[in-house]
Amino acid sequence: MTQEELDALMAGDLDDLDSGEDEVETTSSDSVIDKEIGKSVKDDLENGCDIGAEEKDMREYKADANMAWPPPPPTEDHKMVSQLDDVTKDSEVKATQIFDKLDAVNGILMDIESDIQNASLKIDDNIALFEKLSVKFPNIKEFKKALDDNKEAKEKLGEITQKAQNGEDEVMMAMDIMQYQDIHRQKIERVINVMRALSKYISLLFEGSIDDEKRVSSALHIHGDEDTDDLVTTDDIEAIIESLGKKK
């Protein structure tokens, strides 16, 4: 609705309004606009919206490069920066837990290696004893057999020690690989910072010089709109005239 038409309404020239009704269908009052927009947003968020040929409910929205989806509703599941913040936070927590577990495994392997060394010292004593007994009593086969068994056990302990040391090396390599997680976290944080900077830039770019509360309301429907069953009525016109009178 133009300023001339509003002036005509204020002057009571409703005949001119009737003659121009086919060209411009009218605007609604602030209360009607807010009510309709609020209801529309609520319906979109709670019940989803019809997107034409796709016939999908927005509650079933899933990101897909091959789908011509409209922008998703601003629910918690679709707040990108918030989700990325959750990813970085959770990944850091899990990475710390993994480091703790790897460190615990490394400690266990070191304890095993220490126990093997203590056991090896006892076997060395046994070997020295049975060597003396075998020399002094060469006819007693049990001394010779005990000596051979202790030497074999000594070799097995050496193999176990080597495996424990290999396990420690694997743990250290796993810790080195986990360092890349921190690099990935930094990359995600850099993306977050770029997105936040872009959001602030767009907000400044579209910032107006008039407060939204003082801005003139937009018409729900204008000439040329299709499938508009809820057109503005005469009561809505009277409401806007009344609101204009109160502003004066």
VENSULTA-V455542 format. One record per pair of residues at least 4 apart in sequence whose C-alpha atoms are under 8 Angstrom apart, sorted by the first residue. I is the first residue (numbers start at 1). J is the second residue. Records with the same first field share a line. If there is no record, write none. Layout:
# VENSULTA-V455542
I=J ; J
This chain:
# VENSULTA-V455542
1=5 ; 6 ; 24 ; 26 ; 27
2=6
3=7
4=8
5=9 ; 17
6=10
7=11
8=12 ; 13 ; 14 ; 16 ; 17
9=13 ; 14 ; 17 ; 241
10=241
13=17
14=18
15=19
16=20
17=21
20=24
21=25 ; 26
22=223
23=223
24=222 ; 223
25=221 ; 222 ; 223 ; 231 ; 232
26=219 ; 221 ; 222 ; 232 ; 237
27=217 ; 218 ; 219 ; 220 ; 221 ; 222 ; 232 ; 236 ; 237 ; 240
28=32 ; 33 ; 217 ; 218 ; 219 ; 220 ; 232 ; 236 ; 237 ; 239 ; 240
29=33 ; 217 ; 236 ; 237 ; 239 ; 240 ; 243
30=34 ; 217 ; 240
31=35
32=36 ; 236
33=37 ; 217 ; 218 ; 219 ; 220
34=38
35=39
36=40
37=41
38=42
39=43
40=44
41=45
42=46 ; 47
43=47 ; 48 ; 49
44=48 ; 49 ; 58 ; 73
45=58 ; 59 ; 73 ; 74 ; 75
46=59
47=57 ; 58 ; 59
48=57 ; 58 ; 59
49=56 ; 57 ; 58
50=55 ; 56 ; 57
51=55 ; 56 ; 69 ; 70
56=60 ; 61
57=61
58=72 ; 73
61=69 ; 72
72=78
73=78
74=78 ; 79
75=79
76=82
77=83
78=83
79=83
80=84
81=85 ; 192 ; 195 ; 196
82=86
83=87
84=88 ; 188 ; 192
85=89 ; 189 ; 192
86=90
87=91
88=92 ; 185 ; 188 ; 189
89=93
90=94
91=95 ; 181 ; 185
92=96 ; 182 ; 185
93=97
94=98
95=99 ; 178 ; 181
96=100
97=101
98=102
99=103 ; 175 ; 178
100=104
101=105
102=106 ; 171 ; 174 ; 175
103=107 ; 171
104=108
105=109 ; 171
106=110 ; 167 ; 168 ; 171
107=111
108=112
109=113 ; 164 ; 165 ; 167 ; 168
110=114 ; 164 ; 165 ; 168
111=115
112=116 ; 161 ; 164
113=117 ; 161 ; 164 ; 165
114=118
115=119
116=120 ; 157 ; 160 ; 161
117=121
118=122
119=123
120=124 ; 154 ; 157
121=125
122=126
123=127 ; 150 ; 151 ; 153 ; 154
124=128 ; 154
125=129
126=130 ; 147 ; 150
127=131 ; 147 ; 150 ; 151
128=132
129=133
130=134 ; 143 ; 144 ; 146 ; 147
131=135 ; 143 ; 144 ; 147
132=136
133=137 ; 138 ; 143
134=138 ; 140 ; 143 ; 144 ; 147
137=143
138=144
140=144
141=145
142=146
143=147
144=148
145=149
146=150
147=151
148=152
149=153
150=154
151=155
152=156
153=157
154=158
155=159
156=160
157=161
158=162
159=163
160=164
161=165
162=166
163=167
164=168
165=169
166=170
167=171
168=172
169=173
170=174
171=175
172=176
173=177
174=178
175=179
176=180
177=181
178=182
179=183
180=184
181=185
182=186
183=187
184=188
185=189
186=190
187=191
188=192
189=193
190=194
191=195
192=196
193=197
194=198
195=199
196=200
197=201
198=202
199=203
200=204
201=205
202=206
203=207
210=214 ; 215
211=215
220=231 ; 232
221=225 ; 228 ; 231 ; 232
232=236 ; 237
233=237
234=238
235=239
236=240
237=241
238=242
239=243
240=244
241=245
242=246
243=247
244=248
